[in-house]
Amino acid sequence: MKITWIDDCILAIKILESLGKRPHLSDIYKVVWQIRHANGRSLPRAWHGTIRHALNAHGWIFSAIPNRTARLGYWTLRKKG
């Protein structure tokens, strides 16, 4: 099975939330870097943009935390159902 950037973002958000943190974009960057580095996967030069694209383009998976935090870069996973 091919691991995608979306998979890495989902895992990063789950890890951050399991630590009791609100997943901020800067924290998502750090955790995705750690995940990809630990698993020997590449990080292209524009990897920050790739993460932002994964979050913004897949709104059925990811959601900016509403209200005033949405513009501050906090993200969560959408609830199923």
C-alpha positions as a printed Julia matrix, in Angstrom:
81×3 Matrix{Float64}:
   0.0    0.0    0.0
   1.33   3.39  -0.97
   1.52   5.91   1.87
   0.37   9.39   0.83
   0.84  12.87   2.22
  -2.79  12.7    3.33
  -2.0    9.57   5.37
   0.92  11.38   7.0
  -1.24  14.4    7.83
  -3.95  12.2    9.33
  -1.39  10.38  11.47
   0.24  13.66  12.54
  -3.1   15.12  13.67
  -3.97  11.9   15.54
  -0.59  11.95  17.3
  -0.94  15.6   18.3
  -4.5   15.11  19.55
  -3.45  12.02  21.53
  -0.93  14.26  23.29
  -3.74  16.65  24.21
  -2.67  19.34  21.74
  -4.72  21.33  19.29
  -2.97  20.53  16.0
  -1.46  23.76  14.73
  -0.05  23.85  11.22
   3.48  24.37  12.54
   3.13  21.27  14.75
   1.71  19.27  11.85
   4.81  20.21   9.81
   7.1   18.94  12.57
   5.27  15.66  13.1
   4.93  14.92   9.36
   8.68  15.56   9.0
   9.36  13.12  11.85
   7.03  10.49  10.34
   8.57  10.73   6.88
  12.14  10.85   8.21
  11.58   7.85  10.52
  10.18   5.81   7.62
  12.86   6.78   5.09
  10.46   8.71   2.86
  11.49  11.77   0.9
  10.75  15.4    1.65
  10.7   17.54  -1.5
  11.9   21.11  -1.39
   8.33  22.47  -1.19
   7.05  19.98   1.39
   5.36  22.65   3.53
   3.2   23.59   0.54
   2.42  19.92  -0.08
   1.07  19.62   3.48
  -0.99  22.81   3.16
  -2.42  21.52  -0.12
  -3.31  18.15   1.44
  -5.16  19.9    4.27
  -6.96  22.47   2.11
  -7.83  20.22  -0.83
  -9.31  17.38   1.22
 -12.04  19.1    3.18
 -13.98  15.86   3.64
 -11.08  14.65   5.83
  -9.63  17.79   7.39
 -11.27  20.84   8.89
  -9.89  24.11  10.12
 -11.02  24.44  13.72
 -13.94  26.88  13.53
 -14.42  30.34  14.91
 -11.47  32.6   15.51
  -8.87  29.8   15.41
  -9.59  28.89  11.78
  -7.37  31.68  10.51
  -4.67  30.85  13.06
  -3.78  27.49  11.5
  -5.43  24.95  13.79
  -6.69  21.76  12.13
  -8.62  18.65  13.11
 -10.06  15.55  11.47
 -13.71  15.64  10.47
 -15.92  13.24  12.34
 -17.35  10.42  10.25
 -21.1   10.12   9.91
